[in-house]
Amino acid sequence: MQWLYSSRFAEIAVSATTWIVVTIPLWLAPFHPAVVAYGIIAFNLYFLTMAGRNAIRATVAYLKIKQAENVDFQALVSRTPARSQHIHHFVIIPCYKESVEKINETINCILKSDYPWRSNLHVVLGFESREENAPVKEKEIANKFANQIDIITSYHTLQDNEVPGKASNQTSAVKDIVERIISPQGYAQTDVVLTICDADSKLPPNYFSYLTYTYLSDTERNFHFYWAPVLLYNNFWQLPFFIRMQASLSSVLRLAHLEDKENLIQISTYSVGLKLMHDVGYWDVDIVPEDWHVHLQAFFKHGTRVRTIPLYTIINGDAVYAGSMAKTFLGRYEQEKRWAWGVSDIAYAWPRIWNTPHIPLIPKLKKVAYLSVSHLLWPTSFFILTIFATVTPIVNPIFKRTVLGFILPQISGLILTMGSSLLVVYTIIDILVRNKLDIKTKPQNIALLALQWYVLPIVSFFLSALPALEAHTRLLLGKKLVYKVTEKK
């Protein structure tokens, strides 16, 4: 009985459920085809509703970003020097096989910050000891930015209980600077804000002023993360069309995610107070996906007080690009598989539902339900939306001769066509946001941007459903995922 509350039970349950859903037409349609048909129609309607909701939320988020552009956060922060000048920002950049040019671009963006207390900005380069040429990179970067900004380097040596990745790197880097700099300088934990910044994340000039104002205005700042959407537009016109399309879709959906206040969880690049990270023991060092995971660490420590606060500004990042079409495709597949490995967070959360009596049961169940639905839809949606309506009548030829069996593909196709019309909204937002980032769209390319959505099902299968299905299958079989650095040129 105790096994039902274990992590392994959750791993098997969620990954097995994925395969049960994917194979529904094969084992249920021969006996109860109507049940399958009504399930397909219900899911298609759910998909249509979610697509419409995301279109609305992305539009609202874009309008709020435009509105926030008119706010002078630098002036707002400068008006309270007694408080704001004590805030120290440490930007943690995990570095492993990242090019010096890429890191330099990221630091240059930090140098363009309008934050009034520039001496309070610190860049922490988290190198890995196993990278042989890391010292050469360190010296080159330090020389380039000497006397411009405080550059701190930290080296992480992988321990036996750790797995390679951002989590173990960041924990090592933050513990190092706490010991070497923060504690000796006497900085209060509540006055130190950590920003986890991917090496390709270009922070906007207003980021630290905006973040500081929001942080100081937040009475619950010791329990909150802060996140601005990381949009994948930095190398947009270099990308093969199938990666470019995914970059557009991911970026628009991240804008929409910004408006999901109840379920907002930070991804990729985000900020958090040192106090909260100290409370949770920093990032767990034996996991691969760290952003949702550390949110769960905090949630099961402090309960519903833990939230992610949206910042209405844009961080510009790189999509996967490895030069050749084939290498880019494989790199994008590996990246999606790594993201989908976040399904392992459910196994982390499941046993903690039952051993954290200080947190009410209902919020814990809602949190795990949200995680489960998010990860189950990832590998299964493609099959339900594109294949099930056609396969079900084939598997059960008798059902095909019924009215419901005959019209099922037509009904499913109609609902999907209605959902496809929302892609016009997605395309418009995509163009508007890129224009804001000075990544222009030539008039002759607008038609191409619209037409490329019609190959979305094919791209979704190979670069979303399939890698997610592999991740879930690996979890089912108990095979761990090894972190692989994504190549971005």
C-alpha positions in Angstrom: 0.0 0.0 0.0 2.9 2.3 0.8 4.1 2.0 -2.8 1.0 3.9 -4.0 2.5 7.0 -2.4 5.9 6.6 -3.9 7.6 8.5 -6.7 8.0 5.3 -8.8 4.2 4.7 -8.6 3.7 8.3 -10.0 6.3 7.7 -12.7 4.6 4.5 -13.9 1.1 6.0 -13.5 1.6 9.1 -15.6 3.7 7.5 -18.4 1.4 4.5 -18.6 -1.6 6.8 -18.9 0.1 8.5 -21.8 0.3 5.2 -23.7 -3.2 4.2 -22.7 -4.5 7.5 -24.2 -2.4 7.2 -27.4 -3.7 3.7 -28.1 -7.4 4.2 -27.2 -8.7 3.6 -30.7 -6.9 0.2 -30.8 -8.3 -1.2 -27.6 -11.6 0.7 -26.9 -13.0 1.4 -30.4 -13.6 -2.3 -31.2 -16.0 -2.6 -28.3 -17.2 1.0 -27.5 -16.7 3.1 -30.6 -19.3 5.7 -29.7 -17.5 6.4 -26.4 -14.3 7.0 -28.4 -16.1 9.2 -30.9 -17.7 11.4 -28.2 -14.4 11.6 -26.4 -12.7 12.8 -29.6 -15.4 15.5 -30.2 -15.2 16.6 -26.6 -11.4 16.9 -26.8 -11.6 18.8 -30.0 -14.0 21.3 -28.5 -11.7 21.6 -25.5 -8.8 22.3 -27.8 -10.8 24.9 -29.7 -11.7 26.6 -26.4 -8.0 26.6 -25.2 -6.8 27.9 -28.5 -9.3 30.8 -28.3 -8.3 31.5 -24.7 -4.6 31.5 -25.5 -5.3 33.9 -28.4 -7.1 36.3 -26.0 -4.5 36.0 -23.3 -1.6 36.5 -25.7 -3.3 39.7 -27.0 -3.9 41.0 -23.5 -0.3 40.3 -22.5 1.0 42.1 -25.6 -1.1 45.1 -24.8 0.2 45.1 -21.2 3.7 45.0 -22.4 3.1 48.0 -24.6 1.5 49.8 -21.6 4.5 48.9 -19.4 6.8 50.5 -21.9 5.4 53.9 -20.9 6.3 53.4 -17.2 9.6 54.9 -16.2 10.7 52.2 -13.7 14.1 53.8 -13.4 12.6 56.9 -12.0 10.3 54.9 -9.7 13.3 53.1 -8.3 15.4 56.2 -8.0 12.7 57.9 -5.8 13.3 55.4 -3.0 17.1 55.3 -2.8 17.1 54.4 0.9 15.6 51.0 -0.1 16.6 50.4 -3.7 20.3 51.1 -3.4 20.6 48.2 -1.0 19.3 45.7 -3.5 22.1 43.7 -5.2 21.4 41.7 -8.3 23.4 38.6 -9.1 22.9 37.4 -12.7 23.8 33.7 -12.8 24.8 32.6 -16.3 25.4 28.8 -16.4 28.2 28.2 -19.0 29.0 24.9 -20.5 30.3 24.8 -24.1 28.8 28.2 -24.7 30.6 30.4 -27.2 32.4 33.5 -25.9 30.6 35.6 -28.5 27.2 34.4 -27.2 28.1 35.2 -23.5 29.5 38.6 -24.5 26.2 39.5 -26.2 24.3 38.6 -23.1 26.6 40.7 -20.9 26.4 43.6 -23.3 22.6 43.6 -22.9 23.1 43.8 -19.1 25.5 46.8 -19.6 22.6 48.6 -21.4 20.5 48.4 -18.3 18.9 51.6 -17.1 19.2 50.4 -13.5 20.3 53.5 -11.4 22.6 51.6 -9.1 25.0 50.0 -11.6 27.6 49.0 -9.0 24.9 46.7 -7.6 24.8 44.5 -10.8 27.0 41.5 -10.6 27.4 38.9 -13.4 28.3 35.4 -12.2 29.7 33.0 -14.8 29.0 29.4 -13.7 31.6 27.4 -15.5 32.0 23.6 -15.4 35.4 22.2 -14.3 35.0 19.4 -16.9 35.2 22.0 -19.8 38.8 22.2 -20.6 38.9 25.6 -22.3 36.7 27.3 -19.6 39.7 29.2 -18.1 40.5 30.6 -21.5 36.9 31.8 -21.9 37.0 33.2 -18.4 40.1 35.3 -19.1 38.8 36.6 -22.4 35.5 37.7 -21.0 37.1 39.2 -17.9 39.5 41.2 -20.0 36.7 42.4 -22.3 34.5 43.7 -19.5 37.2 44.9 -17.1 36.1 48.1 -15.3 32.6 47.9 -17.0 30.7 45.5 -14.7 31.5 43.2 -11.8 32.3 39.8 -13.4 32.5 36.9 -10.9 33.5 33.4 -12.0 32.6 30.1 -10.3 33.6 26.6 -11.2 31.4 23.6 -10.6 32.9 20.2 -10.1 30.3 17.4 -10.7 29.8 15.3 -7.6 28.7 11.7 -7.4 25.1 12.6 -6.3 24.7 15.2 -9.0 23.6 15.1 -12.6 25.0 17.5 -15.3 22.7 20.5 -16.0 21.6 23.9 -14.9 20.4 22.9 -11.5 23.6 21.5 -10.2 25.6 24.3 -11.9 23.4 27.1 -10.4 23.4 25.6 -6.9 27.2 25.4 -6.9 27.5 29.0 -8.3 25.1 30.5 -5.7 26.6 28.7 -2.8 30.0 29.8 -3.9 29.1 33.5 -4.1 27.3 33.3 -0.8 30.4 32.0 0.8 32.9 34.3 -1.0 31.0 37.5 -1.5 27.5 37.9 -0.1 28.2 36.7 3.5 31.6 38.5 3.9 30.0 41.7 2.5 27.2 41.4 5.0 24.4 41.6 2.4 21.0 40.6 3.9 19.4 37.7 2.1 16.3 39.8 1.5 18.4 42.4 -0.3 19.9 39.9 -2.8 18.0 39.0 -5.9 19.2 36.2 -8.2 18.4 36.2 -11.9 18.9 32.9 -13.6 19.9 33.8 -17.2 20.6 31.5 -20.0 23.7 32.4 -22.0 21.5 33.4 -25.0 18.9 35.4 -23.0 19.0 39.1 -23.9 17.6 41.0 -20.9 15.8 44.3 -21.9 17.2 47.6 -20.6 14.4 48.1 -18.2 14.6 44.6 -16.6 16.4 45.3 -13.4 14.6 48.6 -12.7 11.3 46.9 -13.4 12.3 43.9 -11.3 13.5 46.0 -8.4 10.4 48.1 -8.3 8.2 45.0 -8.4 10.3 43.2 -5.8 10.3 46.1 -3.3 6.5 46.7 -3.9 5.8 43.0 -3.2 5.0 42.4 0.5 5.3 38.6 -0.2 8.6 38.8 -2.1 10.2 36.2 0.1 7.8 33.6 -1.4 7.7 34.7 -5.1 9.5 34.1 -8.4 9.5 36.8 -11.1 9.3 36.0 -14.8 9.2 37.9 -18.1 8.5 35.8 -21.2 11.5 34.5 -23.0 10.6 34.7 -26.7 12.7 32.8 -29.2 13.2 35.5 -31.8 16.9 36.5 -31.5 18.0 34.4 -34.5 14.6 34.2 -36.2 15.4 34.7 -39.9 18.4 32.3 -39.7 16.2 29.4 -38.8 14.8 26.6 -41.1 11.1 27.2 -41.6 10.0 24.3 -39.3 12.0 25.7 -36.4 10.9 29.2 -37.2 7.3 28.1 -37.0 7.9 26.5 -33.6 9.7 29.5 -32.4 6.7 31.7 -33.3 4.2 29.3 -31.7 6.2 28.9 -28.5 6.7 32.6 -28.2 3.0 33.4 -28.6 2.0 30.7 -26.1 4.6 32.0 -23.6 2.9 35.4 -23.9 -0.5 33.7 -23.2 1.1 31.9 -20.2 1.9 35.3 -18.7 -1.8 35.9 -18.2 -2.5 32.5 -16.5 -2.0 34.0 -13.0 -3.2 31.1 -11.0 -0.9 28.5 -12.8 2.0 30.7 -13.9 5.3 29.0 -13.4 8.6 30.5 -14.5 10.7 28.9 -17.3 14.2 29.3 -18.6 15.2 32.8 -17.4 13.7 34.2 -14.2 14.5 36.0 -10.9 14.0 35.1 -7.3 15.2 36.4 -3.9 18.1 34.7 -2.2 16.0 34.2 0.9 13.6 31.9 -0.8 16.4 29.9 -2.5 18.1 29.5 0.9 14.9 28.3 2.5 14.5 25.5 -0.1 18.1 24.5 0.0 18.8 25.9 -3.5 18.1 23.8 -6.6 18.0 20.0 -6.3 21.2 18.8 -7.9 20.0 15.4 -9.1 17.4 16.6 -11.6 17.5 17.8 -15.2 14.6 20.3 -15.6 15.0 22.9 -12.9 12.6 25.8 -13.4 9.2 24.1 -12.7 11.0 21.8 -10.2 12.3 24.6 -8.0 8.8 26.2 -8.0 7.6 22.9 -6.6 10.4 22.8 -4.1 9.2 26.2 -2.8 5.5 25.2 -3.0 6.0 22.2 -0.8 8.0 24.3 1.6 5.8 27.3 1.9 2.4 26.3 0.3 0.1 28.6 -1.5 2.1 31.7 -0.7 4.5 30.7 -3.4 3.7 32.3 -6.8 5.3 33.5 -9.9 4.8 37.2 -10.6 4.6 38.3 -14.2 6.9 41.0 -15.5 5.5 42.7 -18.7 8.7 43.1 -20.6 10.4 40.8 -23.2 13.5 38.7 -22.9 14.8 37.8 -26.3 16.4 34.4 -26.7 17.7 32.0 -29.4 15.8 29.1 -30.9 17.8 26.0 -31.7 20.1 26.5 -34.7 23.1 24.2 -35.4 23.9 25.4 -39.0 22.7 22.5 -41.1 19.1 21.4 -41.4 19.7 17.9 -40.1 21.7 19.0 -37.0 19.2 21.7 -36.2 16.4 19.1 -36.4 18.2 16.7 -34.1 19.1 19.5 -31.7 15.5 20.7 -31.6 14.3 17.1 -31.0 16.7 16.7 -28.0 15.7 20.1 -26.6 12.0 19.2 -26.7 12.7 15.8 -25.1 14.6 17.5 -22.3 11.7 19.9 -21.7 9.2 17.1 -21.8 11.3 15.3 -19.2 9.7 17.8 -16.8 7.0 15.0 -16.5 9.4 13.7 -13.9 8.3 16.6 -11.7 5.0 14.8 -11.1 6.9 11.9 -9.5 8.6 14.5 -7.3 5.4 16.1 -6.3 3.2 13.0 -5.7 4.7 11.7 -2.5 5.0 15.2 -1.1 1.2 15.5 -1.3 1.0 13.1 1.6 3.9 14.1 3.7 3.4 17.9 3.9 0.6 18.2 6.4 1.3 22.0 6.9 -0.2 22.6 3.4 -3.9 22.1 2.7 -4.7 19.1 0.6 -6.8 20.8 -2.1 -4.1 23.2 -3.3 -1.6 20.4 -3.5 -4.0 18.2 -5.6 -4.7 21.2 -7.9 -1.0 21.8 -8.4 -0.3 18.2 -9.3 -3.4 18.0 -11.5 -2.2 21.0 -13.4 1.2 19.4 -13.8 -0.3 16.1 -14.9 -2.7 17.6 -17.5 0.1 19.9 -18.9 2.4 16.9 -19.4 -0.2 14.4 -20.6 -1.5 16.7 -23.3 2.1 17.2 -24.6 2.5 13.8 -26.3 -1.2 12.9 -26.7 -2.8 16.0 -28.3 -1.4 15.3 -31.7 -2.8 11.8 -31.9 -6.3 12.8 -30.6 -6.6 15.8 -32.9 -5.2 14.4 -36.2 -5.5 10.6 -36.2 -8.2 9.3 -33.8 -11.2 10.5 -35.9 -9.8 8.6 -39.0 -8.5 5.5 -37.2 -11.6 4.7 -35.1 -13.9 3.9 -38.1 -11.1 1.8 -39.7 -10.6 -0.2 -36.5 -14.3 -0.8 -36.3 -15.8 -1.0 -39.8 -19.3 -1.7 -38.4 -19.1 1.7 -36.6 -18.2 3.4 -39.9 -21.6 2.5 -41.3 -23.4 4.3 -38.5 -24.3 8.0 -38.7 -21.8 8.9 -35.9 -19.0 6.9 -37.5 -19.6 8.5 -40.9 -19.7 12.1 -39.7 -17.0 11.8 -37.0 -14.1 12.8 -39.4 -16.2 15.7 -40.7 -17.1 17.0 -37.3 -13.5 16.7 -36.1 -12.2 18.4 -39.3 -14.7 21.3 -38.9 -13.7 22.0 -35.3 -10.0 21.9 -36.2 -10.7 24.3 -39.1 -12.4 26.7 -36.7 -9.3 26.4 -34.4 -7.0 27.1 -37.4 -8.7 30.4 -38.0 -7.2 31.6 -34.7 -3.8 31.2 -36.3 -4.4 34.6 -37.9 -4.4 36.1 -34.4 -1.2 34.2 -33.6 0.5 35.4 -36.8 -0.4 39.0 -36.1 0.9 38.9 -32.5 4.0 37.2 -33.7 4.7 39.9 -36.3 3.9 42.8 -33.8 6.2 41.4 -31.1 9.0 40.8 -33.5 8.6 44.4 -34.9 9.0 45.6 -31.3 12.2 43.7 -31.1 13.4 45.2 -34.4 13.1 41.8 -36.2 11.1 43.0 -39.1 8.9 41.0 -41.5 9.2 41.9 -45.1 5.8 42.2 -46.9 6.6 39.4 -49.2 7.2 37.1 -46.2 3.8 37.6 -44.6 2.1 35.1 -46.9 4.8 32.5 -46.1 4.4 33.1 -42.4 0.7 32.4 -42.7 1.0 29.4 -45.0 3.7 27.6 -42.9 1.1 27.0 -40.2 -0.5 24.4 -42.5 2.4 22.0 -42.0 2.1 22.4 -38.2 0.7 18.9 -37.7 3.8 17.3 -39.3 6.2 19.5 -37.4 4.2 18.9 -34.2 4.5 15.2 -34.6 8.3 15.1 -35.1 9.3 17.9 -32.8 6.7 17.8 -30.1 4.6 14.6 -29.7 7.4 12.2 -30.6 10.2 13.6 -28.3 7.6 13.9 -25.5 6.5 10.4 -26.0 10.1 9.2 -25.8 10.6 11.1 -22.6 7.4 9.5 -21.1 8.5 6.1 -22.3 11.9 6.5 -20.7 10.2 7.4 -17.5 8.0 4.4 -17.7 11.0 2.1 -18.2 13.1 3.8 -15.5 15.7 5.1 -17.9 17.1 8.5 -16.9 17.6 11.3 -19.3 21.1 12.7 -19.8 21.4 16.5 -20.2 22.6 17.6 -23.6 23.6 21.2 -24.4 21.5 22.7 -27.2 23.5 24.2 -30.0 22.5 27.8 -30.8 24.6 29.7 -33.3 
